[in-house]
Amino acid sequence: MDMIKVCDTADVKPGEMLAIEMDELPPVAVYNVDGEFYATSNICTHAIAILTEGYFEGDTVECALHGGCFNVRTGEATEFPCEEPLETFEVQVSDGAVFVRAP
């Protein structure tokens, strides 16, 4: 499993998220939580919805479709109607770039 460069650290400022669409990866969301980078599936587990079209605060992403929430550090579903956790991806930061491990 290879690490794939998905963006530069400057592309995702603290408190922001970024949708990543690449042939090598499923739809991924990259999050910057106070300078720490995390990556999860960008598809809500409750209904087909793009999480980066929702809201992001602290370490929680809220789906715009039904208001369910997830912890981006762990993928854990934290707010109903979401119950299934998000898939998370290993992230490495090197030389100003963010890399995600392909599943």
MMTF fields as JSON, N, C-alpha, C and O atoms, coordinates in Angstrom:
{
  "mmtfVersion": "1.0.0",
  "mmtfProducer": "UNKNOWN",
  "numBonds": 411,
  "numAtoms": 412,
  "numGroups": 103,
  "numChains": 1,
  "numModels": 1,
  "chainsPerModel": [1],
  "groupsPerChain": [103],
  "chainIdList": ["A"],
  "bondAtomList": [4, 2, 8, 6, 12, 10, 16, 14, 20, 18, 24, 22, 28, 26, 32, 30, 36, 34, 40, 38, 44, 42, 48, 46, 52, 50, 56, 54, 60, 58, 64, 62, 68, 66, 72, 70, 76, 74, 80, 78, 84, 82, 88, 86, 92, 90, 96, 94, 100, 98, 104, 102, 108, 106, 112, 110, 116, 114, 120, 118, 124, 122, 128, 126, 132, 130, 136, 134, 140, 138, 144, 142, 148, 146, 152, 150, 156, 154, 160, 158, 164, 162, 168, 166, 172, 170, 176, 174, 180, 178, 184, 182, 188, 186, 192, 190, 196, 194, 200, 198, 204, 202, 208, 206, 212, 210, 216, 214, 220, 218, 224, 222, 228, 226, 232, 230, 236, 234, 240, 238, 244, 242, 248, 246, 252, 250, 256, 254, 260, 258, 264, 262, 268, 266, 272, 270, 276, 274, 280, 278, 284, 282, 288, 286, 292, 290, 296, 294, 300, 298, 304, 302, 308, 306, 312, 310, 316, 314, 320, 318, 324, 322, 328, 326, 332, 330, 336, 334, 340, 338, 344, 342, 348, 346, 352, 350, 356, 354, 360, 358, 364, 362, 368, 366, 372, 370, 376, 374, 380, 378, 384, 382, 388, 386, 392, 390, 396, 394, 400, 398, 404, 402, 408, 406],
  "bondOrderList": [1, 1, 1, 1, 1, 1, 1, 1, 1, 1, 1, 1, 1, 1, 1, 1, 1, 1, 1, 1, 1, 1, 1, 1, 1, 1, 1, 1, 1, 1, 1, 1, 1, 1, 1, 1, 1, 1, 1, 1, 1, 1, 1, 1, 1, 1, 1, 1, 1, 1, 1, 1, 1, 1, 1, 1, 1, 1, 1, 1, 1, 1, 1, 1, 1, 1, 1, 1, 1, 1, 1, 1, 1, 1, 1, 1, 1, 1, 1, 1, 1, 1, 1, 1, 1, 1, 1, 1, 1, 1, 1, 1, 1, 1, 1, 1, 1, 1, 1, 1, 1, 1],
  "groupList": [{"groupName": "MET", "atomNameList": ["N", "CA", "C", "O"], "elementList": ["N", "C", "C", "O"], "formalChargeList": [0, 0, 0, 0], "bondAtomList": [1, 0, 2, 1, 3, 2], "bondOrderList": [1, 1, 2], "singleLetterCode": "M", "chemCompType": "L-PEPTIDE LINKING"}, {"groupName": "ASP", "atomNameList": ["N", "CA", "C", "O"], "elementList": ["N", "C", "C", "O"], "formalChargeList": [0, 0, 0, 0], "bondAtomList": [1, 0, 2, 1, 3, 2], "bondOrderList": [1, 1, 2], "singleLetterCode": "D", "chemCompType": "L-PEPTIDE LINKING"}, {"groupName": "ILE", "atomNameList": ["N", "CA", "C", "O"], "elementList": ["N", "C", "C", "O"], "formalChargeList": [0, 0, 0, 0], "bondAtomList": [1, 0, 2, 1, 3, 2], "bondOrderList": [1, 1, 2], "singleLetterCode": "I", "chemCompType": "L-PEPTIDE LINKING"}, {"groupName": "LYS", "atomNameList": ["N", "CA", "C", "O"], "elementList": ["N", "C", "C", "O"], "formalChargeList": [0, 0, 0, 0], "bondAtomList": [1, 0, 2, 1, 3, 2], "bondOrderList": [1, 1, 2], "singleLetterCode": "K", "chemCompType": "L-PEPTIDE LINKING"}, {"groupName": "VAL", "atomNameList": ["N", "CA", "C", "O"], "elementList": ["N", "C", "C", "O"], "formalChargeList": [0, 0, 0, 0], "bondAtomList": [1, 0, 2, 1, 3, 2], "bondOrderList": [1, 1, 2], "singleLetterCode": "V", "chemCompType": "L-PEPTIDE LINKING"}, {"groupName": "CYS", "atomNameList": ["N", "CA", "C", "O"], "elementList": ["N", "C", "C", "O"], "formalChargeList": [0, 0, 0, 0], "bondAtomList": [1, 0, 2, 1, 3, 2], "bondOrderList": [1, 1, 2], "singleLetterCode": "C", "chemCompType": "L-PEPTIDE LINKING"}, {"groupName": "THR", "atomNameList": ["N", "CA", "C", "O"], "elementList": ["N", "C", "C", "O"], "formalChargeList": [0, 0, 0, 0], "bondAtomList": [1, 0, 2, 1, 3, 2], "bondOrderList": [1, 1, 2], "singleLetterCode": "T", "chemCompType": "L-PEPTIDE LINKING"}, {"groupName": "ALA", "atomNameList": ["N", "CA", "C", "O"], "elementList": ["N", "C", "C", "O"], "formalChargeList": [0, 0, 0, 0], "bondAtomList": [1, 0, 2, 1, 3, 2], "bondOrderList": [1, 1, 2], "singleLetterCode": "A", "chemCompType": "L-PEPTIDE LINKING"}, {"groupName": "PRO", "atomNameList": ["N", "CA", "C", "O"], "elementList": ["N", "C", "C", "O"], "formalChargeList": [0, 0, 0, 0], "bondAtomList": [1, 0, 2, 1, 3, 2], "bondOrderList": [1, 1, 2], "singleLetterCode": "P", "chemCompType": "L-PEPTIDE LINKING"}, {"groupName": "GLY", "atomNameList": ["N", "CA", "C", "O"], "elementList": ["N", "C", "C", "O"], "formalChargeList": [0, 0, 0, 0], "bondAtomList": [1, 0, 2, 1, 3, 2], "bondOrderList": [1, 1, 2], "singleLetterCode": "G", "chemCompType": "PEPTIDE LINKING"}, {"groupName": "GLU", "atomNameList": ["N", "CA", "C", "O"], "elementList": ["N", "C", "C", "O"], "formalChargeList": [0, 0, 0, 0], "bondAtomList": [1, 0, 2, 1, 3, 2], "bondOrderList": [1, 1, 2], "singleLetterCode": "E", "chemCompType": "L-PEPTIDE LINKING"}, {"groupName": "LEU", "atomNameList": ["N", "CA", "C", "O"], "elementList": ["N", "C", "C", "O"], "formalChargeList": [0, 0, 0, 0], "bondAtomList": [1, 0, 2, 1, 3, 2], "bondOrderList": [1, 1, 2], "singleLetterCode": "L", "chemCompType": "L-PEPTIDE LINKING"}, {"groupName": "TYR", "atomNameList": ["N", "CA", "C", "O"], "elementList": ["N", "C", "C", "O"], "formalChargeList": [0, 0, 0, 0], "bondAtomList": [1, 0, 2, 1, 3, 2], "bondOrderList": [1, 1, 2], "singleLetterCode": "Y", "chemCompType": "L-PEPTIDE LINKING"}, {"groupName": "ASN", "atomNameList": ["N", "CA", "C", "O"], "elementList": ["N", "C", "C", "O"], "formalChargeList": [0, 0, 0, 0], "bondAtomList": [1, 0, 2, 1, 3, 2], "bondOrderList": [1, 1, 2], "singleLetterCode": "N", "chemCompType": "L-PEPTIDE LINKING"}, {"groupName": "PHE", "atomNameList": ["N", "CA", "C", "O"], "elementList": ["N", "C", "C", "O"], "formalChargeList": [0, 0, 0, 0], "bondAtomList": [1, 0, 2, 1, 3, 2], "bondOrderList": [1, 1, 2], "singleLetterCode": "F", "chemCompType": "L-PEPTIDE LINKING"}, {"groupName": "SER", "atomNameList": ["N", "CA", "C", "O"], "elementList": ["N", "C", "C", "O"], "formalChargeList": [0, 0, 0, 0], "bondAtomList": [1, 0, 2, 1, 3, 2], "bondOrderList": [1, 1, 2], "singleLetterCode": "S", "chemCompType": "L-PEPTIDE LINKING"}, {"groupName": "HIS", "atomNameList": ["N", "CA", "C", "O"], "elementList": ["N", "C", "C", "O"], "formalChargeList": [0, 0, 0, 0], "bondAtomList": [1, 0, 2, 1, 3, 2], "bondOrderList": [1, 1, 2], "singleLetterCode": "H", "chemCompType": "L-PEPTIDE LINKING"}, {"groupName": "ARG", "atomNameList": ["N", "CA", "C", "O"], "elementList": ["N", "C", "C", "O"], "formalChargeList": [0, 0, 0, 0], "bondAtomList": [1, 0, 2, 1, 3, 2], "bondOrderList": [1, 1, 2], "singleLetterCode": "R", "chemCompType": "L-PEPTIDE LINKING"}, {"groupName": "GLN", "atomNameList": ["N", "CA", "C", "O"], "elementList": ["N", "C", "C", "O"], "formalChargeList": [0, 0, 0, 0], "bondAtomList": [1, 0, 2, 1, 3, 2], "bondOrderList": [1, 1, 2], "singleLetterCode": "Q", "chemCompType": "L-PEPTIDE LINKING"}],
  "groupTypeList": [0, 1, 0, 2, 3, 4, 5, 1, 6, 7, 1, 4, 3, 8, 9, 10, 0, 11, 7, 2, 10, 0, 1, 10, 11, 8, 8, 4, 7, 4, 12, 13, 4, 1, 9, 10, 14, 12, 7, 6, 15, 13, 2, 5, 6, 16, 7, 2, 7, 2, 11, 6, 10, 9, 12, 14, 10, 9, 1, 6, 4, 10, 5, 7, 11, 16, 9, 9, 5, 14, 13, 4, 17, 6, 9, 10, 7, 6, 10, 14, 8, 5, 10, 10, 8, 11, 10, 6, 14, 10, 4, 18, 4, 15, 1, 9, 7, 4, 14, 4, 17, 7, 8],
  "groupIdList": [1, 2, 3, 4, 5, 6, 7, 8, 9, 10, 11, 12, 13, 14, 15, 16, 17, 18, 19, 20, 21, 22, 23, 24, 25, 26, 27, 28, 29, 30, 31, 32, 33, 34, 35, 36, 37, 38, 39, 40, 41, 42, 43, 44, 45, 46, 47, 48, 49, 50, 51, 52, 53, 54, 55, 56, 57, 58, 59, 60, 61, 62, 63, 64, 65, 66, 67, 68, 69, 70, 71, 72, 73, 74, 75, 76, 77, 78, 79, 80, 81, 82, 83, 84, 85, 86, 87, 88, 89, 90, 91, 92, 93, 94, 95, 96, 97, 98, 99, 100, 101, 102, 103],
  "secStructList": [7, 7, 3, 3, 3, 3, 3, 3, 4, 4, 4, 1, 7, 6, 6, 7, 3, 3, 3, 3, 7, 7, 6, 6, 1, 1, 1, 3, 3, 3, 3, 3, 3, 6, 6, 3, 3, 3, 3, 3, 3, 1, 5, 7, 1, 1, 1, 1, 7, 5, 4, 4, 4, 1, 3, 3, 3, 6, 6, 3, 3, 3, 7, 6, 6, 6, 7, 7, 3, 3, 3, 6, 6, 6, 7, 7, 3, 3, 3, 6, 6, 7, 7, 1, 7, 7, 7, 3, 3, 7, 3, 3, 3, 3, 6, 6, 3, 3, 3, 3, 3, 7, 7],
  "xCoordList": [0.84, 0.0, 0.879, 1.733, 0.661, 1.505, 0.908, -0.309, 1.789, 1.362, 1.256, 2.166, 0.13, -0.147, -0.262, -0.998, 0.473, 0.345, -1.03, -1.415, -1.767, -3.12, -3.24, -4.125, -2.357, -2.403, -1.177, -0.397, -1.028, -0.017, -0.659, -1.869, 0.146, -0.406, -1.066, -2.048, -0.542, -1.1, -2.49, -3.22, -2.868, -4.186, -5.311, -6.478, -4.963, -5.977, -5.57, -4.793, -6.097, -5.749, -6.419, -7.408, -5.896, -6.525, -8.019, -8.44, -8.812, -10.256, -10.946, -12.153, -10.181, -10.76, -10.681, -9.948, -11.458, -11.438, -11.382, -11.747, -10.919, -10.727, -11.138, -10.726, -11.953, -12.328, -11.192, -10.633, -10.868, -9.822, -10.457, -11.095, -10.28, -10.763, -9.604, -9.129, -9.159, -8.041, -8.366, -9.078, -7.851, -8.091, -7.588, -8.174, -6.507, -5.876, -6.598, -6.289, -7.561, -8.228, -9.737, -10.23, -10.484, -11.922, -12.099, -11.103, -13.307, -13.49, -13.008, -13.484, -12.068, -11.424, -11.62, -11.624, -11.782, -11.774, -10.537, -10.253, -9.804, -8.642, -9.041, -9.627, -8.718, -9.077, -7.816, -6.872, -7.805, -6.73, -7.32, -8.103, -6.929, -7.377, -6.193, -5.331, -6.159, -5.088, -3.701, -2.808, -3.521, -2.217, -1.962, -0.946, -2.873, -2.781, -3.723, -4.86, -3.237, -4.03, -4.613, -3.953, -5.887, -6.616, -7.309, -7.569, -7.609, -8.313, -9.345, -9.071, -10.544, -11.617, -12.254, -11.964, -13.129, -13.999, -14.775, -15.124, -15.044, -15.826, -17.305, -18.078, -17.702, -19.088, -19.703, -19.188, -20.793, -21.497, -21.96, -22.422, -21.842, -22.251, -23.757, -24.279, -24.457, -25.908, -26.666, -27.592, -26.273, -26.897, -25.821, -24.848, -25.998, -24.975, -24.954, -25.815, -23.961, -23.788, -22.296, -21.559, -21.866, -20.46, -20.232, -20.837, -19.356, -19.145, -18.536, -18.853, -17.674, -17.054, -18.05, -17.702, -19.279, -20.331, -21.054, -21.961, -20.652, -21.251, -20.438, -19.877, -20.38, -19.777, -18.676, -18.777, -17.632, -16.484, -16.098, -15.82, -16.085, -15.686, -14.987, -15.452, -13.858, -13.068, -12.574, -11.828, -12.989, -12.629, -13.889, -13.89, -14.967, -16.248, -16.682, -16.672, -17.064, -17.664, -19.143, -19.516, -19.978, -21.425, -21.901, -21.612, -22.621, -23.179, -24.296, -25.179, -24.248, -25.249, -26.625, -27.636, -26.678, -27.946, -28.91, -30.061, -28.441, -29.319, -28.759, -29.385, -27.602, -27.067, -26.312, -25.943, -26.07, -25.271, -23.823, -23.361, -23.101, -21.723, -20.766, -21.148, -19.495, -18.401, -17.198, -16.972, -16.423, -15.128, -14.113, -13.938, -13.447, -12.525, -11.215, -10.497, -10.9, -9.69, -9.845, -8.899, -11.065, -11.297, -12.27, -12.298, -13.076, -14.131, -15.424, -16.437, -15.408, -16.575, -17.783, -17.668, -18.95, -20.213, -20.582, -20.647, -20.821, -21.06, -22.441, -22.811, -23.208, -24.52, -25.474, -25.154, -26.655, -27.687, -28.09, -28.102, -28.417, -28.744, -27.546, -27.726, -26.342, -25.16, -24.822, -24.741, -24.625, -24.264, -23.012, -22.231, -22.811, -21.635, -20.458, -20.612, -19.275, -18.117, -17.647, -17.926, -16.93, -16.295, -15.017, -14.354, -14.672, -13.359, -12.337, -12.531, -11.253, -10.177, -8.952, -8.811, -8.071, -6.868, -5.651, -5.698, -4.567, -3.31, -2.823, -2.857, -2.367, -1.872, -0.437, -0.089, 0.386, 1.743, 1.946, 1.462, 2.673, 3.003, 4.518, 5.261, 4.958, 6.39, 6.668, 6.03, 7.619, 8.037, 6.874, 6.822, 5.935, 4.818, 3.744, 2.904, 3.765, 2.771, 2.041, 2.599, 0.785, -0.037, -0.159, -0.534, 0.17, 0.105, -0.921, -1.032, -1.662, -2.66, -2.32, -1.959, -2.44, -2.178, -3.373, -4.503, -3.123, -4.185, -4.691, -3.898, -6.019, -6.567, -6.219, -6.602],
  "yCoordList": [-1.184, 0.0, 1.238, 1.415, 2.069, 3.237, 4.47, 4.592, 5.383, 6.701, 7.574, 7.607, 8.278, 9.088, 10.545, 10.869, 11.43, 12.853, 13.321, 13.135, 13.938, 14.389, 15.914, 16.434, 16.629, 18.089, 18.628, 17.871, 19.928, 20.598, 21.009, 21.23, 21.114, 21.526, 22.901, 23.161, 23.778, 25.125, 25.106, 26.092, 24.0, 23.892, 23.717, 23.946, 23.307, 23.03, 23.76, 23.246, 24.945, 25.747, 25.166, 24.444, 25.47, 24.966, 25.281, 26.404, 24.259, 24.417, 24.23, 24.442, 23.831, 23.626, 22.162, 21.373, 21.816, 20.475, 20.599, 21.628, 19.533, 19.548, 18.203, 17.157, 18.228, 17.006, 16.614, 17.45, 15.325, 14.788, 13.762, 12.812, 13.959, 12.986, 12.621, 13.438, 11.374, 10.856, 9.425, 8.717, 9.009, 7.647, 6.595, 5.518, 6.9, 5.931, 5.755, 4.832, 6.633, 6.629, 6.699, 7.241, 6.151, 6.428, 7.905, 8.555, 8.47, 9.864, 10.064, 9.395, 10.984, 11.218, 12.679, 13.567, 12.916, 14.261, 14.397, 13.531, 15.484, 15.793, 16.952, 17.934, 16.829, 17.816, 18.324, 17.565, 19.614, 20.193, 20.574, 21.517, 19.822, 20.076, 20.667, 19.937, 21.99, 22.696, 22.257, 22.04, 22.127, 21.775, 20.283, 19.88, 19.46, 18.004, 17.607, 18.074, 16.741, 16.362, 14.97, 14.053, 14.835, 13.572, 13.366, 14.323, 12.101, 11.788, 10.707, 9.719, 10.912, 9.933, 9.781, 10.529, 8.788, 8.722, 10.034, 10.61, 10.501, 11.729, 11.424, 12.322, 10.172, 9.756, 9.41, 8.553, 10.072, 9.797, 8.344, 7.831, 7.679, 6.277, 6.125, 5.015, 7.215, 7.145, 7.207, 6.43, 8.122, 8.283, 8.817, 9.427, 8.592, 9.034, 10.562, 11.199, 11.125, 12.571, 12.858, 12.078, 13.969, 14.37, 15.183, 16.238, 14.681, 15.344, 16.733, 17.62, 16.944, 18.269, 19.331, 20.509, 18.928, 19.906, 20.3, 21.132, 19.702, 19.984, 20.988, 21.93, 20.778, 21.736, 21.048, 19.866, 21.798, 21.248, 22.216, 23.389, 21.703, 22.524, 21.647, 20.549, 22.132, 21.329, 20.091, 20.179, 18.906, 17.66, 16.918, 15.693, 17.684, 17.095, 17.605, 18.807, 16.661, 17.019, 16.665, 15.588, 17.597, 17.388, 17.265, 18.122, 16.208, 15.979, 16.991, 17.182, 17.628, 18.638, 18.026, 18.722, 16.739, 16.131, 15.929, 16.36, 15.27, 14.97, 15.423, 15.178, 16.075, 16.616, 15.637, 15.98, 14.42, 13.47, 13.931, 14.664, 13.5, 13.959, 12.801, 11.705, 13.086, 12.131, 12.837, 14.022, 12.092, 12.555, 12.245, 11.083, 13.265, 13.041, 12.375, 11.823, 12.421, 11.761, 10.239, 9.51, 9.772, 8.336, 7.732, 6.516, 8.59, 8.109, 7.789, 7.503, 7.832, 7.463, 8.341, 9.561, 7.696, 8.423, 8.984, 8.243, 10.29, 10.929, 11.564, 12.006, 11.622, 12.27, 11.517, 11.238, 11.189, 10.515, 11.401, 12.621, 10.873, 9.487, 8.622, 7.456, 9.161, 8.374, 7.385, 7.755, 6.127, 5.084, 4.33, 3.903, 4.159, 3.456, 4.414, 5.549, 3.985, 4.877, 5.09, 4.29, 6.183, 6.462, 5.653, 5.364, 5.289, 4.719, 5.839, 6.95, 5.542, 6.509, 6.022, 4.83, 6.951, 6.639, 7.175, 8.246, 6.42, 6.88, 8.106, 8.143, 9.114, 10.359, 10.572, 10.327, 11.028, 11.467, 12.84, 13.116, 13.699, 15.028, 15.091, 14.767, 15.515, 15.601, 16.696, 16.763, 17.555, 18.633, 19.459, 19.798, 19.785, 20.637, 19.96, 20.632, 18.631, 17.892, 16.907, 16.423, 16.618, 15.667, 14.398, 14.448, 13.257, 11.962, 11.079, 11.108, 10.303, 9.387, 7.983, 7.793, 6.988, 5.608, 5.064, 5.098, 4.568, 3.97, 2.704, 1.945, 2.459, 1.243, -0.002, -1.109],
  "zCoordList": [0.0, 0.0, 0.0, 0.869, -0.964, -1.147, -0.502, -0.356, -0.118, 0.332, -0.923, -1.751, -1.045, -2.218, -1.793, -0.86, -2.483, -2.184, -2.643, -3.797, -1.705, -2.031, -2.104, -2.784, -1.408, -1.43, -0.696, -0.119, -0.731, 0.089, 1.405, 1.466, 2.458, 3.747, 3.652, 4.347, 2.806, 2.647, 2.027, 2.124, 1.39, 0.757, 1.772, 1.452, 3.007, 4.028, 5.306, 6.112, 5.472, 6.645, 7.899, 7.779, 9.107, 10.326, 10.355, 10.074, 10.702, 10.751, 9.414, 9.3, 8.391, 7.071, 6.671, 7.267, 5.639, 5.064, 3.548, 2.98, 2.906, 1.459, 0.887, 1.389, -0.168, -0.88, -1.824, -2.534, -1.812, -2.688, -3.61, -3.155, -4.892, -5.864, -6.776, -7.564, -6.652, -7.438, -7.846, -7.134, -8.974, -9.452, -8.466, -8.357, -7.747, -6.85, -5.522, -4.768, -5.226, -3.921, -4.082, -5.072, -3.108, -3.057, -2.696, -2.377, -2.728, -2.308, -0.864, 0.054, -0.676, 0.613, 1.008, 0.156, 2.311, 2.875, 3.746, 4.574, 3.559, 4.394, 5.299, 4.844, 6.586, 7.595, 8.284, 8.502, 8.627, 9.419, 10.774, 10.883, 11.803, 13.174, 13.932, 14.422, 14.022, 14.741, 14.274, 15.094, 12.971, 12.417, 12.274, 11.706, 12.782, 12.599, 11.465, 11.397, 10.578, 9.412, 9.585, 10.072, 9.166, 9.227, 7.896, 7.167, 7.577, 6.34, 6.609, 7.29, 6.058, 6.167, 4.787, 3.853, 4.698, 3.53, 3.458, 4.488, 2.247, 2.084, 1.862, 1.527, 2.046, 1.849, 3.209, 3.927, 3.555, 4.811, 4.83, 3.811, 5.967, 6.086, 6.285, 6.19, 6.557, 6.768, 5.44, 5.211, 4.585, 3.267, 2.328, 2.771, 1.065, 0.116, 0.085, -0.521, 0.746, 0.808, 0.95, 1.554, 0.396, 0.441, 1.717, 1.908, 2.581, 3.878, 3.736, 4.528, 2.753, 2.61, 2.144, 2.067, 1.833, 1.547, 2.839, 2.817, 3.959, 5.252, 6.042, 5.483, 7.347, 8.271, 9.071, 9.4, 9.376, 10.099, 11.199, 10.947, 12.442, 13.582, 14.6, 14.904, 15.133, 16.072, 15.375, 14.4, 15.873, 15.196, 14.737, 14.611, 14.488, 14.101, 12.734, 12.469, 11.869, 10.585, 10.664, 11.127, 10.2, 10.191, 8.754, 7.919, 8.475, 7.151, 6.888, 7.724, 5.734, 5.393, 5.118, 5.213, 4.78, 4.382, 5.554, 5.49, 6.628, 7.766, 9.113, 10.144, 9.129, 10.372, 11.246, 12.369, 10.759, 11.525, 11.591, 10.716, 12.631, 12.835, 13.035, 13.443, 12.73, 12.903, 13.497, 13.249, 14.29, 14.767, 13.668, 13.301, 13.144, 12.017, 12.456, 11.623, 13.754, 14.241, 14.223, 13.927, 14.549, 14.734, 13.73, 13.541, 13.079, 12.196, 12.93, 12.293, 14.254, 15.061, 14.736, 14.626, 14.582, 14.437, 15.805, 16.785, 15.873, 17.171, 17.294, 18.383, 16.218, 16.263, 15.349, 14.194, 15.879, 15.114, 13.93, 14.094, 12.763, 12.468, 12.072, 11.719, 12.124, 11.746, 12.854, 14.026, 12.475, 13.438, 13.011, 13.861, 11.71, 11.195, 11.152, 10.702, 11.613, 11.552, 10.115, 9.222, 9.922, 8.641, 8.508, 9.504, 7.282, 7.034, 7.214, 6.721, 7.921, 8.103, 7.353, 7.077, 7.025, 6.265, 7.005, 7.609, 6.948, 7.535, 6.779, 5.549, 7.526, 6.944, 7.388, 8.543, 6.465, 6.79, 6.166, 5.068, 6.886, 6.379, 6.235, 7.161, 5.05, 4.788, 3.786, 2.736, 4.106, 3.196, 2.681, 1.498, 3.57, 3.195, 2.365, 1.768, 2.324, 1.553, 2.462, 3.447, 2.117, 2.854, 2.002, 0.831, 2.626, 1.956, 2.661, 3.887, 1.893, 2.428, 1.933, 0.771, 2.843, 2.449, 1.678, 2.165, 0.488, -0.317, 0.352, 0.909, 0.307, 0.924, 0.119, 0.498]
}
